[in-house]
């Protein structure tokens, strides 16, 4: 299990959801979704050494889905190894960063992020 600040990612996601009170029948309403922690991650295929960039609110679960072949875009390049992840204040921000990184399409930029262990702001 990947640990962040001595707490599991699933615990962090659960903490961010259930510590806030939401009125209504759906505790994870679209407007509320933006308050959940977000993660951007970089996976490396051990089969062909290619990188995959993604974002999620539950890092442990998402990595498991990738390695179980449940994600179409990575199904045929398994096994995958997590090379990098960074936490963001919400999933909306994480998705914006993910899209920015995907637009680069430059392996050297991805490798620099992995080496520096940080995504630089714009």
Secondary structure, DSSP 8 states (H G I E B T S, - for coil): --EETTEEHHHHHHHHHHTS---SS-SS-HHHHTTS-EEEEEEEETTT--EEEEEES-HHHHHHHHHTT-SGGGGGG-SEEEEEEEEESSHHHHHHHHHHHHHH--HHHHHHHHHHTS----
